[in-house]
Amino acid sequence: MTLIYQSTRDENNRVTASQAILQGLAADGGLFTPLSLPKLNLDFDQLQQASYQEVAKLVLAAFLDDFTEAELDYCIESAYDDKFDTPAIAPLVKVEGHYNLELFHGSTIAFKDMALSILPYLLTTSAKKQGVDHKIVILTATSGDTGKAAMAGFADVPGTEIIVFYPKGGVSKIQELQMTTQEGANTHVIAIEGNFDDAQTNVKEMFNNSDLKLKLQEHQMQFSSANSMNIGRLVPQIVYYIYAYAQLIKTEQIKSGDEINVTVPTGNFGNILAAYYARQIGLPIGKLICASNENKVLADFFASRTYDKKRPFRVTTSPSMDILVSSNLERLLFHLLDNDAAATKRLMDELAVKGEYHLPEAVNQDILNLFAAGSATEEETAAEIKRVYEHSAYIEDPHTAVASAVYRAYAERTGDQRPTVIASTASPYKFPRVAVEAATGKDAGNDFAAVRELHALSGVAVPKAVAGLETATVRHRAVVASKAMQEAVEDCLGLS
């Protein structure tokens, strides 16, 4: 029986996996979400010996069940190859009493590579399955990592264009150069005068603009998304949590059936939602610990049951978490409301109009109880980078350090001693000045001087994603007001 994906805002908008991937965002503004979860046999006696690719096939075959075995083999083999600098793809490293799941060994040294390496293949395969011969326009907003990872995946892929918006001044210099030096005749990078939420809001509005949709159709084009709003981004993220658990068994850190906790530095909520789905299909997870930076809208939501975006937007040293409207939380909200699309839509409309919503009393408390949440200040984040370096000679990026600090506070507060996996979402080389200055307390100079110092401190080779970036040619220089984003899209695509 084919798995059904429904919009979180319309119970009548139901599609298959490939249709959901192709559309990206539902036409009603909702997110395509599985109504029920597949039944998997997570046999860890076998999975502990499985490769990352084999675990990926098990998970993707269950969730993307209208793909053939040959289609999945093609997508997986094309994605998880020598683009990653380790055959493990996502290695586990023991740091003090917990385990860092290093998700940054792909071509852009951030966790987005784990899903965006496969999304172009899933998307183009979906288009063929659905008989679509229009050009697919990937339209996305990024808080720093998604944009580069998406462009790396889609650059020069036939039948596609990709347009990325990012907040000028809201990403690290390394992140910005990774995007603005991107090659590929079909790639377009545009900075906006505004923050990530401005970019994401305007991207959603363009997806739902019927006049723009008609104009695209007239030019044989259609939008799709590379953000985690696209279920094709979210499902591949489930894989690495199951793989990590299998590796803990293989290295005799735990026994099969033992519960673990998972801590995730969280912005748009996709990564931790993938861990939730992993638990729902049988992974023994005790607590899902949601870690926020000073933009602690999620930590406040779990503490108060009120989602309130009416607060100052803070630019931090962990920019991929500088988000006040956390898109994927809508999927969890849908499940909290027992998959009630009408009730979900009412709350999302309240958020759009009033800037906040309150969870009703009658929600699925069992789901809510799975989550713990906390936040780390800028000072606490820097102190955690320093502490971990001094204790373990291991340098974390600021996002991982936020998660580490929140996890330590949680463990001290609760006494919860279950083995814990922390999603380490970026290489410190992505944020070298922050990492070096926090670890040593010394001025690191510019980002590239900091790269050299980071290499000396850590002994970790400078990744290809950073080596040569200092002298790479900047190809994308456009900066527009956030209100001018649609005009910029139309110019890029020759619609105007």
N, C-alpha and C positions, 0 to 999 in steps of 0.2 A: 504494500500500500504506500503510495507516494506521500512523502512528508509535505504538509501544507504550511506555507508561510503567509501570515495575515498582517495587514497593516494594523498598527497599534491604535489607529483612529477610525477604522471603518471595518466592521465585521464582514462586509460583503466584498472587500478587496482582498481576494485570496489568490495566491500564485504558487507555482512550483519553485524549487531552488534556482534553477537557471533563469526563470523569469524575474525573480527577485534580484539576482545578481545583475542582470542586464538593466533593470530599471534603476537600481541603486537606492533611490528614495521614492517612497510611495507618492502617487500624484496628489493624495489628500494631505500630504505633509507628515504622515506617520512613517514608522520604520517597520519593514517587514520582519516578522518575528515568528519562530516556530510555535504553533499551537500546542503541540505535544513533542516530546523529545524521543529520539530513537532508542531502541533497546540494543545495548552493546554488551558483549561478553568481554569484560576487561580482565583477561587472564594474565596476571602479572608474572606467573611462572614462565610464560612465553614472552610477554612484552619486555621483560628485563633484558632479553637477548635481541630485541628488535632494533633495527635502525630507526633513525628519525623518519625516514621516508616510509617505512613500513607502518609506523604508528600513524603517520599522516593519512595513509591510505585507509586504515581502519576507521578513523574518525570521519574523514571526508566522504567515504562511501556511505556512511550512515546518515549524515546530514544533507549531503548533496545527492540524493538518491535517484534523481533523474539523469545523472551523468552515467555513461557506460564505464566499465572497468578500463577499457582502452583510453577513454578520454581522461580519466583520473590519472592513469599511469603517465600519460603525456604531460599533464599539468604539473604533477609532482616531480617527475624527473627533470623537467625544464626549470623548475623553481629552485629545488634544493640540490644544487650542484656546486661547482668550484667558485661560485659567487661568495660562498661562505669560507672563511679562513680556517675552519676546523671541520673534520668529518662528523664530529658530534653535533654540528649545527647549533645546538643550544646547550653548552656544557654547564654543569653544576660545580660551583666552587665553594668549599666550606670556609666561612669567614666567622671566626669566633664560634658561637654556639648555633649559628643558623647556616643556611645554604643560599648563596646568590645564584639564581638562574640567569646566566649571562645571555641575554637576547640581542647582543650587539655585534655578532660576528659576521653579519652580512655586508653588502657592498656600501651601505651608507652609515654603518656603525650605530644603528638605533633599532629598537624592537620592531619598528614598523616594517623592516625588511622581512620579518618572519611571515607576514601575510601579503605584503605588497610584492614580494617576489613571485607569488603564485597568482595574484589577482588578475594580471593581464591575460594569463592563459585561461583562467576560469571565465573571464569576461568575453574574450574572443570566441571561446568554445560555446558559451551560452548564446552568443549572437548567431553562430552557425546553426545551433540546435533550434533556435526560434525563427530561422529563415530571414534574419535581419541583414540587409545589405547597406544600411545607412552607415555613414561615418559615426563612430562613437566618440563623443566629446566628454572627456573626463574633466569635470569641474570640481575643484576642491579648495577648501580653506585649510591653512596649516598654522599650527603654533610652533612650527620649527622642524619637525621630523617627517611628517606624512608627505609634505610637498616633495622633498628630495627623493624619498624612497619611492613615491609614486612615479616621479619622472624617470628615475633609474629603471623602473620596470616597464614603463610605456614608451620610452624614447625610441622613435622610429619604428614602432609597431604598426604595421600596415592597417589602414582603416580606422586610425585613432588620432585624436588631437588631445593634448592635455594642457589645461590652464590652471595655474596655481596662484592663489593670493596669500600673502603673508603680511603680518603687521610690521611696518617699518620701525626699526628700533626695538622690536619686541622679541627678537631672536638673537642668539649669539653670533659673533662675527663668522665663526666656522660654519654655523648653520646657514647663514646668509650667503656666504661664498659657495657653499655646496649647491645651493639653488641657482644663484645668478650665473654660475659658470657652466651650468648643465648644457650639454650638447643635445642635438636632436632637432630635426627640422619641424617636428610636430610639437615641440615644447614651448610653453609661454609662461613666464614668471612675472608677476606684477606685485609690487609692494603697495600697501594701502596706508593712508594717513588715518589710523585708528587701531583698535586692538583686535585680537582674534575673534571675540564675540561679534564684533561688527562684520568681520569677513564671513564668519559662519552664518550669521543671520541673513546677509545679502545673498550668499550662495543658495540657501534654502529658498529664499524668495524667488530667485531665478528658476529653480527647479519647478516651482509652482506657478510660474507666470505663463498663462495660456497663450498670450500673444507671442511671447518669445518662443514657446514650444512650436507654434504654428510656423514661425519664421524659420526655425531650424528644420522643420519637416520640408518646407519649400526648397531648402538647400540640401536635402538628403542627409540630414544630421539628426542626432538625438543625444541628450545628456545621459551620463551615468556618473557615479560617484566613486572615488577612491578612499573617502573617509570611512571610519568604522561604522557610519550609518549604513553602509553597504554590507549585507550579510555575508558577502564573499570576502570581506575583510575580517569579519568577526569569527567565522567558523574555523579558519586555519589557526587562530590563536588558542583554541581549545587544545590543540595538539600538544603544545609544549608543556602544559601542566601534567598531562598524562605521561608524557615522555620523562619528565623530571621525577615523577613518583617511581616510575620503573627503574630509573637510574639509582635512586636512593635504595631500592631493594637490591639491585645488582651489587652495589658497593657495601651492602650489609649495614647501612645506616638505620634502616627500619625493616620490619617484616611486613609481608603482604597483609593488608587489612588494617594496619596501624593508621590512625588519623594524623594528618599534618595540618598546619595552618599555612595560609598563603597571604603574603603582604604585597600590595601593589601600589606604587605611586600613581595617583589617579587624577586625570584631568577630564577627559571626555567619557570615561566610565567603560569603554569598550574592553580594555584589558582585564579588568576585574570581573566584568560580566562574563567573559570567556571562561574564567575560573569557576564562576557560579554554574555555568552550563556543564563544565567538566564534572563538578560535584553531582549535578542532577542526573548525569548518565552513569554514575557509579564510582567516581574518584573519592576516596575517603578524606574529605576535607572537613575539619572541625570549624574553624573560623576563617572568614574572608575579611582581612584587615585593610580597610580603605585609608590610604595615607594622602593627606592634602598638604599643600604649602600654605602660604599666608592667604591665598584665595580659597578659603576653607568652606566654600559653599556646600560641599559634600559632607564634610565632617559635621557641620552645623545641621544638615538635613537629617543625618542619622541620630544626632543627639536630640533634636527638637521635633522631628516629623514635619517640619516646615521647610520647603525649598524657597529661598529668598535670594533673588539675584540683585536686589536693590542695595548695593554696597559698593564701596570704592574698588576699582580694578587695580590690582597691585602687579607691577612688573618685578619679577623675582629672578633669582639665579637659576631657577628650574622652570624655564619658559614654557615647556610643553604641558605644564600643569596650570598655566596662567589662563584659566577658563572660569567663567561664571555661569554659562549655560551649558550644562553637561549633557550632550545629546543622547548618549546611550542609556542614561538613567531612565529615559522614557520606556525602554524595553523592560527594565526591572519594575517600573511603576505598573506597566501592563500586567505583569505576572502577580504583583502585589494585590492588584484588583481582580484577580482570578480571570485574567484575559478578557476583561470588559472594555471593549474599544470605546464605547460611548462615554464611560466614566473617565477613561484615560484622556480622551479628547477634551472633556470639560476642564480637567486640571491643566492640561497644556494650554488651553485657551486662556485660563486664568493667569498662567505664567506670562503669556504674551501681553495680556491687557493690564494686569495689576502688578506684574513683576514677582509674583509669589503664588504658591499654592500650599494647602495644608492637607496632609494625608487624612482621609476619613478614619474613623475608629475601626470600621469593619474592613481591615486588610488582612492579608495572609501573614500572620505574625510569625509563623514558622520560617518563612523566607526572611523576614526582617531580622529575626534573631540570629541568622547566620552571619550577619555583618557586625563588625566592630569598626570604629573609625577614630581618627585622630589627625592632628596637624602639627607641623613643625615650622617655627619661625625661621627667618633668614639666619639669625644667630645660631639657632639650634642645628640648622643644616650644616653650616660651616664647622661648628664644633664637632659634629658627627663625622665629617670627612677627616678632620684632624685626629679624632679619637681612634677611628678604624685604622688609619695609616700608622699611628704610633703603636697600636696593639698588634696589628697584623701585617704591616708593610704592604697593604692593599689599598689602592686609591679608587674611591667610588666617585661617580659623577653626581651632581647635586640632586637629581631625581631619585637615584638609588639611596642617597644619604637621607632624603626626606623619609623614605620608606623604612630605612634602618632605624632612624630616630623614633618614628611613630611605633614601630614594632617593639623597641626596647621599653618605651613608656607603657605600652599595652601589657607586656610581659611582667613588668614590675608592679603594675596596678592590679593585675588579675591573678598573678602566680601561675598562669597557663604555661606549662613546660612542654607542650607538644612540639615535635620537630617542625621548623618553620622554613618555608621557601620564600625568599624575597625576589620579586621580579626586578632584575637589574636591567633597566630599560635603555641605557645608553652608555657608550664608552666614555671614560673621562676625557678622551681626546676630542670629544665633541664640545666640551666646555673646559678647555685646558687652563685658562686663567683662574677660573673659579676653583678648580680642583687643586692647582698648585698653591694658590694663595691661602686657601683654607688649610691645606695639609702642612704647609711650612710657616705660615704667618708672614711671608715675605712678598714683596711686590714682584710679580712675574713678568712685568713688561707687557708687550702686545701678545695677541693670541699665539703667534708663531714662535716667539721667544718662549712662551709658556709650553708649547708642544715639545720643544727641545728639552726644557727642564723636566717636564713630565716623563719623558723617556729616560732621563738620567735617574729620576726618583724611583720609577716603577720597574724599569728593566723590560717593560712591555714594548714590543716593536711598534713603531709609528704605522698605523694602518694605511692602506692604499687610499682610502677615502680622504685622508688629510695630507699625505705626502704629495707635494707638487701643487697643492691648492693655492699657496701663497703667490705663485707666478701664473696661475691659470687665467685665461682670458675671460673677463666678465662679458657675458652675452646678453644679459637681461637687465635693463636699467629703468624700466617704467615704474613710475610712482603715481598713483591716482588717489583722489578722495574716495572714501568708502561709498559715497552716493553715486560715484561714477563707475562702479564696477561693471554694471551691465553694459554700459557703453563700451568699456574696454573689451569685454567678451565679444561683442558684436564686431568690433574692429579687428580683433584677432582672427575671427572666423570669416571675415569678409561679408558680414550680413548687413552692414550699414551702408 
